[in-house]
Amino acid sequence: MTLTEPLPVVEAVRRALEIDGRDGPDGRRTRITLTLTTNLAVPPARLWPLLADPAQRARWCDTVTGALAEGERLDGPGGAHGRVLGVQEPHRIELTWGGDGPQEPLRIRLDPEDDGTTALQLRRTLEREAEEMETVGAGALALRWELAVLALAAHTDGWRDSCLQTPPVPTADWLRGAEGAEHVRAWSVRWAAAALAAGVEESVVRRGEQETVRRYAAG
């Protein structure tokens, strides 16, 4: 793995990766669960409308539309969409998410902390052909969620204490620039480390790290 300098907004998130292989009717399958956890200096009651209210959500995430209510459909970029399975205001959202393929679980938790902040956890589960996973890697699948968490933190200034700075807004121009590319490389290293900890072979980890950078970093 390529070493990178610590970046405050990258270090503000804790990452975990679970991997489970199985034999399916069409060959070997790999089931992975990506978990991102961070602390935001905003209570759950103030965060909740930013997720649930379409008008407020559009201020920081204008690519996902739809009402956050059980049974409702949400639409995202590139044909991605999902269905809301359950909502517990202001603490839990469970839905499916995907594109043309299968709809797969996505869970968001907002847990209150004693100091008035929120422990936010995003947990995403996917299942793919083992060969595809060995080529793509976890980082390439996780980066869209890293960007979503960063966008929310930037909008709320929720990392002002942990990062001691205002997080960058991850626009398309930012992602194409040098700063965005630097963050992509750092994220790819962190997910490569998570894959190693989950028992993935180092050669496969390295390939996934490179694929993450190729897909997301223009700089």
VEXPA-815621 format. One record per residue: x, y, z of N, C-alpha, C in turn; residue in one letter. Coordinates in Angstrom, 3 decimals, decimal comma. Layout:
BEGIN
REC     n_xx     n_yy     n_zz    ca_xx    ca_yy    ca_zz     c_xx     c_yy     c_zz residu
REC        X        Y        Z        X        Y        Z        X        Y        Z      A
...
***
This chain:
BEGIN
REC     n_xx     n_yy     n_zz    ca_xx    ca_yy    ca_zz     c_xx     c_yy     c_zz residu
REC    0,837   -1,201    0,000    0,000    0,000    0,000    0,868    1,245    0,000      M
REC    0,409    2,259   -0,718    1,115    3,526   -0,764    0,810    4,325    0,498      T
REC    1,831    4,841    1,154    1,629    5,629    2,359    1,210    7,042    1,988      L
REC    0,303    7,614    2,764   -0,126    8,987    2,546   -0,071    9,734    3,863      T
REC    0,058   11,065    3,769    0,023   11,888    4,967   -1,385   11,849    5,564      E
REC   -1,498   11,853    6,890   -2,828   11,859    7,503   -3,618   13,096    7,079      P
REC   -4,865   12,900    6,706   -5,761   13,992    6,358   -6,893   14,002    7,382      L
REC   -7,157   15,148    8,014   -8,128   15,180    9,110   -9,483   14,578    8,764      P
REC  -10,016   14,891    7,579  -11,357   14,392    7,266  -11,354   12,898    6,973      V
REC  -10,222   12,365    6,568  -10,117   10,914    6,367  -10,043   10,211    7,714      V
REC   -9,287   10,800    8,635   -9,129   10,197    9,959  -10,386   10,348   10,812      E
REC  -11,318   11,203   10,411  -12,542   11,411   11,195  -13,520   10,246   11,085      A
REC  -13,258    9,330   10,171  -14,146    8,185    9,949  -13,436    6,894   10,317      V
REC  -14,145    6,020   11,014  -13,648    4,675   11,309  -14,289    3,703   10,328      R
REC  -13,498    2,770    9,840  -13,958    1,868    8,792  -13,813    0,413    9,211      R
REC  -14,774   -0,400    8,818  -14,711   -1,836    9,076  -15,222   -2,567    7,846      A
REC  -14,671   -3,732    7,617  -15,018   -4,520    6,444  -15,207   -5,975    6,853      L
REC  -16,345   -6,537    6,495  -16,618   -7,955    6,724  -16,765   -8,633    5,368      E
REC  -16,123   -9,779    5,209  -16,135  -10,497    3,939  -16,502  -11,947    4,185      I
REC  -17,430  -12,452    3,364  -17,862  -13,838    3,496  -18,026  -14,433    2,103      D
REC  -17,314  -15,504    1,811  -17,410  -16,167    0,519  -18,334  -17,368    0,585      G
REC  -19,022  -17,635   -0,524  -19,895  -18,808   -0,582  -20,014  -19,259   -2,027      R
REC  -20,443  -20,497   -2,199  -20,674  -21,045   -3,535  -22,128  -20,841   -3,918      D
REC  -22,359  -20,175   -5,043  -23,706  -19,957   -5,549  -23,955  -20,788   -6,790      G
REC  -25,165  -20,755   -7,331  -25,489  -21,544   -8,526  -24,683  -21,136   -9,750      P
REC  -24,200  -19,882   -9,756  -23,431  -19,384  -10,899  -21,947  -19,248  -10,595      D
REC  -21,500  -19,885   -9,513  -20,086  -19,804   -9,172  -19,865  -19,190   -7,806      G
REC  -18,613  -18,901   -7,525  -18,239  -18,369   -6,223  -18,732  -16,935   -6,063      R
REC  -19,343  -16,639   -4,905  -19,862  -15,317   -4,612  -19,172  -14,765   -3,369      R
REC  -19,060  -13,450   -3,306  -18,485  -12,788   -2,141  -19,485  -11,777   -1,603      T
REC  -19,762  -11,897   -0,329  -20,654  -10,961    0,351  -19,802  -10,058    1,235      R
REC  -19,916   -8,755    1,058  -19,124   -7,828    1,861  -20,042   -6,824    2,554      I
REC  -19,638   -6,424    3,729  -20,349   -5,385    4,470  -19,363   -4,283    4,816      T
REC  -19,655   -3,084    4,342  -18,843   -1,899    4,599  -19,501   -1,103    5,722      L
REC  -18,726   -0,726    6,722  -19,267    0,084    7,810  -18,415    1,329    7,993      T
REC  -19,051    2,496    7,934  -18,401    3,775    8,196  -19,036    4,370    9,447      L
REC  -18,208    4,767   10,393  -18,693    5,344   11,643  -17,955    6,647   11,907      T
REC  -18,687    7,677   12,299  -18,070    8,956   12,613  -18,900    9,682   13,662      T
REC  -18,337   10,725   14,214  -19,040   11,545   15,191  -19,245   12,933   14,606      N
REC  -20,469   13,423   14,665  -20,804   14,752   14,162  -21,260   15,626   15,322      L
REC  -20,776   16,855   15,347  -21,061   17,771   16,452  -22,436   18,416   16,311      A
REC  -23,425   17,577   16,063  -24,815   17,990   15,888  -25,683   16,895   16,509      V
REC  -26,725   17,223   17,261  -27,580   16,181   17,830  -28,434   15,496   16,760      P
REC  -28,876   14,265   16,999  -29,684   13,549   16,007  -30,920   14,320   15,547      P
REC  -31,567   15,035   16,454  -32,787   15,760   16,090  -32,530   16,844   15,045      A
REC  -31,318   17,386   15,011  -30,972   18,390   13,997  -30,467   17,744   12,714      R
REC  -29,871   16,580   12,829  -29,407   15,878   11,634  -30,561   15,261   10,854      L
REC  -31,547   14,783   11,576  -32,612   14,012   10,945  -33,287   14,734    9,776      W
REC  -33,687   16,008    9,909  -34,334   16,674    8,773  -33,448   16,748    7,532      P
REC  -32,146   16,764    7,719  -31,240   16,811    6,565  -31,289   15,516    5,765      L
REC  -31,729   14,447    6,381  -31,895   13,169    5,695  -33,338   12,958    5,245      L
REC  -34,285   13,359    6,098  -35,683   13,013    5,864  -36,442   14,021    5,007      A
REC  -36,120   15,292    5,121  -36,836   16,343    4,398  -36,189   16,544    3,029      D
REC  -36,905   16,243    1,927  -36,293   16,369    0,596  -35,710   17,750    0,320      P
REC  -36,371   18,809    0,797  -35,869   20,164    0,547  -34,560   20,409    1,278      A
REC  -34,464   19,958    2,533  -33,221   20,137    3,282  -32,133   19,194    2,770      Q
REC  -32,514   17,998    2,362  -31,531   17,055    1,816  -30,886   17,615    0,559      R
REC  -31,673   18,319   -0,248  -31,158   18,863   -1,506  -30,068   19,898   -1,292      A
REC  -29,985   20,487   -0,102  -28,960   21,500    0,165  -27,560   20,905    0,243      R
REC  -27,467   19,617    0,545  -26,141   19,001    0,640  -26,022   17,743   -0,225      W
REC  -27,163   17,199   -0,676  -27,148   15,973   -1,489  -28,283   16,059   -2,492      C
REC  -28,049   16,802   -3,568  -29,123   17,026   -4,531  -29,272   15,895   -5,538      D
REC  -28,519   14,799   -5,338  -28,594   13,682   -6,280  -29,562   12,595   -5,833      T
REC  -30,080   12,673   -4,603  -31,027   11,670   -4,102  -32,353   12,355   -3,825      V
REC  -33,398   11,897   -4,505  -34,717   12,505   -4,364  -35,721   11,469   -3,872      T
REC  -36,785   11,956   -3,252  -37,836   11,078   -2,764  -38,087   11,278   -1,285      G
REC  -39,246   10,821   -0,829  -39,642   10,981    0,566  -39,096    9,839    1,409      A
REC  -38,615   10,179    2,589  -38,079    9,171    3,500  -39,212    8,647    4,384      L
REC  -40,003    7,758    3,805  -41,118    7,141    4,517  -41,199    5,681    4,085      A
REC  -41,624    4,830    4,997  -41,654    3,392    4,724  -42,443    3,094    3,454      E
REC  -41,821    2,304    2,569  -42,445    1,927    1,316  -42,169    2,863    0,166      G
REC  -41,625    4,047    0,448  -41,373    5,031   -0,607  -40,093    4,708   -1,370      E
REC  -40,049    5,176   -2,614  -38,885    4,980   -3,473  -37,994    6,212   -3,423      R
REC  -36,681    5,968   -3,379  -35,687    7,026   -3,496  -34,935    6,833   -4,808      L
REC  -34,630    7,925   -5,488  -33,894    7,863   -6,752  -32,585    8,611   -6,627      D
REC  -31,517    7,999   -7,176  -30,196    8,588   -7,115  -29,588    8,745   -8,489      G
REC  -28,309    9,083   -8,553  -27,647    9,314   -9,839  -27,408    8,020  -10,598      P
REC  -27,338    8,130  -11,918  -26,979    6,987  -12,745  -27,954    5,838  -12,699      G
REC  -29,209    6,117  -12,423  -30,206    5,054  -12,368  -30,277    4,318  -11,048      G
REC  -29,455    4,699  -10,085  -29,520    4,065   -8,763  -30,832    4,439   -8,082      A
REC  -31,368    3,509   -7,319  -32,616    3,770   -6,617  -32,751    2,797   -5,461      H
REC  -33,711    3,066   -4,602  -33,916    2,196   -3,456  -35,328    2,294   -2,940      G
REC  -35,610    1,474   -1,937  -36,925    1,449   -1,309  -36,746    1,524    0,201      R
REC  -37,468    2,433    0,842  -37,374    2,594    2,291  -38,095    1,434    2,971      V
REC  -37,367    0,711    3,816  -37,930   -0,442    4,521  -38,437   -0,083    5,908      L
REC  -37,745    0,824    6,571  -38,146    1,177    7,923  -37,509    2,479    8,365      G
REC  -38,211    3,222    9,196  -37,739    4,512    9,695  -38,089    4,617   11,177      V
REC  -37,115    4,992   11,974  -37,358    5,296   13,387  -36,769    6,676   13,662      Q
REC  -37,602    7,692   13,609  -37,146    9,074   13,784  -36,759    9,335   15,243      E
REC  -35,605    9,971   15,502  -34,582   10,445   14,558  -33,334    9,569   14,579      P
REC  -33,497    8,258   14,664  -32,351    7,406   14,949  -31,992    6,359   13,891      H
REC  -32,926    5,938   13,051  -32,611    4,790   12,201  -33,337    4,879   10,866      R
REC  -32,600    4,506    9,807  -33,165    4,381    8,464  -32,693    3,051    7,888      I
REC  -33,607    2,251    7,378  -33,250    1,009    6,701  -33,893    1,020    5,326      E
REC  -33,102    0,709    4,321  -33,594    0,717    2,960  -32,801   -0,253    2,110      L
REC  -33,273   -0,460    0,900  -32,482   -1,162   -0,097  -31,931   -0,126   -1,064      T
REC  -30,844   -0,501   -1,757  -30,233    0,430   -2,713  -29,532   -0,373   -3,790      W
REC  -29,596    0,112   -5,019  -28,917   -0,569   -6,111  -29,249    0,090   -7,433      G
REC  -28,746   -0,518   -8,507  -29,002   -0,021   -9,846  -29,858   -1,005  -10,612      G
REC  -29,331   -1,461  -11,744  -30,069   -2,429  -12,551  -30,057   -3,822  -11,925      D
REC  -29,083   -4,072  -11,060  -28,966   -5,381  -10,434  -29,831   -5,491   -9,196      G
REC  -29,441   -6,377   -8,293  -30,248   -6,597   -7,088  -30,234   -5,396   -6,148      P
REC  -31,329   -5,220   -5,445  -31,414   -4,209   -4,391  -30,819   -4,806   -3,116      Q
REC  -29,908   -4,073   -2,484  -29,178   -4,627   -1,346  -29,260   -3,687   -0,144      E
REC  -29,047   -4,223    1,066  -29,337   -3,457    2,281  -28,401   -2,265    2,507      P
REC  -28,992   -1,195    3,028  -28,266   -0,013    3,489  -28,932    0,440    4,787      L
REC  -28,125    0,618    5,828  -28,671    1,044    7,120  -27,906    2,257    7,626      R
REC  -28,634    3,236    8,126  -28,036    4,439    8,708  -28,564    4,589   10,130      I
REC  -27,648    4,756   11,072  -28,018    4,956   12,473  -27,495    6,312   12,953      R
REC  -28,293    6,986   13,748  -27,908    8,240   14,387  -28,095    8,045   15,890      L
REC  -27,016    7,773   16,589  -27,095    7,496   18,021  -26,622    8,707   18,821      D
REC  -27,412    9,168   19,795  -27,017   10,338   20,584  -25,877   10,017   21,537      P
REC  -24,969   10,967   21,696  -23,884   10,846   22,658  -24,158   11,773   23,847      E
REC  -23,488   11,510   24,958  -23,729   12,289   26,181  -23,385   13,767   26,021      D
REC  -22,475   14,076   25,103  -22,055   15,472   24,924  -22,914   16,230   23,911      D
REC  -24,013   15,620   23,468  -24,909   16,296   22,540  -24,582   16,078   21,079      G
REC  -23,556   15,297   20,789  -23,185   15,004   19,411  -23,882   13,717   18,950      T
REC  -23,588   13,320   17,724  -24,204   12,129   17,139  -23,141   11,162   16,647      T
REC  -23,285    9,902   17,006  -22,490    8,840   16,403  -23,266    8,343   15,190      A
REC  -22,753    8,653   14,017  -23,403    8,245   12,773  -22,745    6,975   12,260      L
REC  -23,555    5,981   11,945  -23,032    4,747   11,362  -23,783    4,445   10,071      Q
REC  -23,025    4,216    9,006  -23,576    3,809    7,717  -23,062    2,405    7,429      L
REC  -23,982    1,480    7,189  -23,618    0,075    6,985  -24,240   -0,400    5,673      R
REC  -23,393   -0,821    4,748  -23,821   -1,206    3,401  -23,370   -2,635    3,107      R
REC  -24,304   -3,471    2,660  -24,000   -4,863    2,340  -24,215   -5,101    0,851      T
REC  -23,243   -5,779    0,228  -23,325   -6,099   -1,195  -22,871   -7,530   -1,419      L
REC  -23,364   -8,135   -2,484  -22,903   -9,458   -2,886  -22,577   -9,426   -4,372      E
REC  -21,385   -9,910   -4,704  -20,918   -9,896   -6,077  -20,209  -11,208   -6,405      R
REC  -19,977  -11,439   -7,694  -19,147  -12,576   -8,080  -17,755  -12,382   -7,495      E
REC  -17,169  -13,470   -7,022  -15,862  -13,382   -6,368  -14,822  -12,764   -7,298      A
REC  -14,871  -13,108   -8,571  -13,894  -12,572   -9,529  -14,019  -11,054   -9,647      E
REC  -15,257  -10,555   -9,649  -15,462   -9,107   -9,727  -14,905   -8,413   -8,492      E
REC  -15,156   -8,988   -7,323  -14,677   -8,382   -6,089  -13,156   -8,361   -6,029      M
REC  -12,520   -9,388   -6,572  -11,062   -9,420   -6,569  -10,478   -8,367   -7,494      E
REC  -11,256   -7,921   -8,464  -10,796   -6,893   -9,393  -11,113   -5,491   -8,887      T
REC  -12,325   -5,313   -8,367  -12,794   -3,985   -7,978  -12,265   -3,579   -6,612      V
REC  -12,413   -4,445   -5,627  -11,977   -4,118   -4,281  -13,008   -3,319   -3,503      G
REC  -12,853   -3,320   -2,185  -13,825   -2,668   -1,305  -13,810   -1,153   -1,444      A
REC  -12,631   -0,572   -1,645  -12,534    0,878   -1,688  -13,376    1,504   -2,781      G
REC  -13,365    0,894   -3,961  -14,133    1,444   -5,074  -15,628    1,419   -4,788      A
REC  -16,068    0,449   -3,978  -17,477    0,363   -3,612  -17,824    1,296   -2,456      L
REC  -16,826    1,625   -1,645  -17,068    2,437   -0,447  -16,968    3,935   -0,699      A
REC  -16,281    4,345   -1,758  -15,976    5,770   -1,923  -17,215    6,649   -2,054      L
REC  -18,256    6,153   -2,694  -19,467    6,980   -2,826  -20,065    7,300   -1,455      R
REC  -19,900    6,355   -0,513  -20,428    6,574    0,836  -19,486    7,465    1,642      W
REC  -18,196    7,353    1,385  -17,245    8,297    1,993  -17,597    9,726    1,581      E
REC  -17,889    9,906    0,309  -18,220   11,239   -0,197  -19,529   11,750    0,395      L
REC  -20,494   10,853    0,586  -21,766   11,258    1,185  -21,577   11,714    2,629      A
REC  -20,783   10,960    3,393  -20,520   11,340    4,781  -19,771   12,670    4,835      V
REC  -18,797   12,848    3,947  -18,052   14,106    3,900  -18,973   15,275    3,566      L
REC  -19,880   15,072    2,614  -20,809   16,143    2,238  -21,687   16,547    3,419      A
REC  -22,155   15,568    4,185  -22,985   15,871    5,351  -22,174   16,593    6,425      L
REC  -20,948   16,143    6,643  -20,084   16,793    7,634  -19,763   18,227    7,226      A
REC  -19,534   18,450    5,941  -19,240   19,806    5,467  -20,455   20,713    5,624      A
REC  -21,623   20,197    5,313  -22,841   21,010    5,394  -23,165   21,401    6,831      H
REC  -22,924   20,497    7,767  -23,256   20,749    9,175  -22,095   21,310    9,979      T
REC  -20,894   21,355    9,367  -19,667   21,681   10,101  -19,515   20,735   11,291      D
REC  -19,899   19,492   11,065  -19,945   18,512   12,140  -18,613   17,969   12,587      G
REC  -17,540   18,282   11,862  -16,208   17,818   12,258  -15,339   18,967   12,758      W
REC  -15,943   20,068   13,138  -15,144   21,237   13,521  -14,245   20,944   14,719      R
REC  -14,695   20,082   15,634  -13,879   19,767   16,808  -12,837   18,701   16,504      D
REC  -13,233   17,660   15,780  -12,303   16,558   15,520  -11,266   16,914   14,464      S
REC  -11,648   17,723   13,485  -10,719   18,072   12,400  -10,060   19,436   12,592      C
REC  -10,634   20,256   13,458  -10,127   21,617   13,694  -10,082   22,432   12,411      L
REC  -11,006   22,128   11,509  -11,115   22,874   10,265  -12,465   22,544    9,646      Q
REC  -12,892   23,387    8,711  -14,127   23,118    7,985  -13,838   22,117    6,872      T
REC  -14,558   20,998    6,818  -14,292   20,005    5,775  -14,577   20,567    4,386      P
REC  -13,873   20,089    3,366  -14,162   20,520    2,001  -15,495   19,957    1,526      P
REC  -16,163   20,702    0,670  -17,395   20,212    0,053  -16,997   19,361   -1,154      V
REC  -17,379   18,081   -1,187  -16,893   17,186   -2,242  -17,668   17,330   -3,548      P
REC  -17,517   18,470   -4,190  -18,138   18,680   -5,495  -17,372   17,901   -6,563      T
REC  -17,955   17,829   -7,753  -17,280   17,154   -8,859  -15,963   17,847   -9,195      A
REC  -15,948   19,184   -9,146  -14,711   19,920   -9,426  -13,652   19,622   -8,365      D
REC  -14,064   19,567   -7,103  -13,112   19,241   -6,031  -12,530   17,850   -6,242      W
REC  -13,375   16,899   -6,600  -12,917   15,523   -6,785  -11,936   15,420   -7,945      L
REC  -12,114   16,266   -8,961  -11,217   16,239  -10,117   -9,901   16,955   -9,846      R
REC   -9,846   17,752   -8,809   -8,656   18,535   -8,517   -7,627   17,786   -7,701      G
REC   -6,534   18,481   -7,408   -5,419   17,865   -6,684   -5,814   17,471   -5,262      A
REC   -6,594   18,331   -4,586   -6,998   18,009   -3,212   -7,913   16,789   -3,183      E
REC   -8,841   16,733   -4,129   -9,720   15,575   -4,200   -8,953   14,297   -4,467      G
REC   -7,993   14,363   -5,393   -7,188   13,184   -5,707   -6,386   12,723   -4,501      A
REC   -5,890   13,672   -3,721   -5,141   13,327   -2,513   -6,033   12,583   -1,518      E
REC   -7,258   13,046   -1,371   -8,181   12,377   -0,459   -8,564   10,989   -0,980      H
REC   -8,768   10,862   -2,281   -9,090    9,549   -2,849   -7,970    8,557   -2,574      V
REC   -6,737    8,984   -2,752   -5,614    8,085   -2,482   -5,583    7,679   -1,008      R
REC   -5,866    8,640   -0,126   -5,882    8,318    1,306   -7,018    7,359    1,639      A
REC   -8,190    7,594    1,076   -9,312    6,669    1,308   -8,976    5,273    0,794      W
REC   -8,351    5,209   -0,378   -8,027    3,898   -0,951   -7,076    3,128   -0,050      S
REC   -6,135    3,834    0,572   -5,201    3,188    1,498   -5,943    2,671    2,729      V
REC   -6,873    3,473    3,261   -7,602    3,042    4,461   -8,450    1,808    4,178      R
REC   -9,092    1,759    3,024   -9,901    0,583    2,706   -9,037   -0,618    2,356      W
REC   -7,868   -0,374    1,807   -6,930   -1,472    1,584   -6,501   -2,074    2,915      A
REC   -6,248   -1,221    3,905   -5,882   -1,711    5,234   -7,022   -2,520    5,845      A
REC   -8,262   -2,057    5,653   -9,417   -2,797    6,170   -9,546   -4,155    5,490      A
REC   -9,246   -4,208    4,195   -9,310   -5,479    3,472   -8,241   -6,448    3,963      A
REC   -7,044   -5,934    4,209   -5,990   -6,788    4,769   -6,413   -7,342    6,125      L
REC   -6,994   -6,487    6,955   -7,438   -6,927    8,279   -8,540   -7,972    8,176      A
REC   -9,310   -7,931    7,087  -10,388   -8,897    6,887   -9,898  -10,199    6,270      A
REC   -8,595  -10,275    5,980   -8,019  -11,517    5,479   -7,859  -11,620    3,979      G
REC   -8,009  -10,516    3,257   -7,835  -10,537    1,805   -6,347  -10,605    1,473      V
REC   -6,007  -11,380    0,441   -4,609  -11,508    0,038   -4,052  -10,150   -0,387      E
REC   -2,770   -9,937   -0,094   -2,174   -8,623   -0,335   -2,193   -8,246   -1,810      E
REC   -1,984   -9,200   -2,714   -1,994   -8,875   -4,138   -3,374   -8,407   -4,585      S
REC   -4,416   -9,015   -4,033   -5,788   -8,610   -4,350   -6,081   -7,234   -3,755      V
REC   -5,595   -7,003   -2,545   -5,772   -5,702   -1,891   -5,127   -4,598   -2,717      V
REC   -3,923   -4,848   -3,168   -3,201   -3,847   -3,958   -3,949   -3,532   -5,249      R
REC   -4,494   -4,558   -5,900   -5,254   -4,353   -7,131   -6,495   -3,503   -6,857      R
REC   -7,177   -3,781   -5,752   -8,355   -2,996   -5,399   -8,017   -1,553   -5,079      G
REC   -6,885   -1,345   -4,412   -6,443    0,016   -4,100   -6,207    0,816   -5,378      E
REC   -5,552    0,207   -6,338   -5,281    0,881   -7,602   -6,572    1,164   -8,369      Q
REC   -7,529    0,239   -8,302   -8,798    0,427   -9,004   -9,603    1,572   -8,394      E
REC   -9,541    1,707   -7,084  -10,229    2,813   -6,420   -9,693    4,152   -6,916      T
REC   -8,384    4,280   -6,964   -7,764    5,521   -7,438   -8,108    5,758   -8,903      V
REC   -8,069    4,705   -9,700   -8,365    4,853  -11,127   -9,787    5,367  -11,350      R
REC  -10,721    4,873  -10,573  -12,121    5,248  -10,766  -12,445    6,660  -10,292      R
REC  -11,776    7,097   -9,235  -12,207    8,328   -8,575  -11,229    9,487   -8,671      Y
REC   -9,941    9,218   -8,801   -8,956   10,302   -8,741   -8,522   10,701  -10,137      A
REC   -8,765   11,967  -10,467   -8,331   12,471  -11,767   -6,954   13,093  -11,687      A
REC   -6,543   13,490  -10,456   -5,271   14,182  -10,306   -4,110   13,254  -10,201      G
***
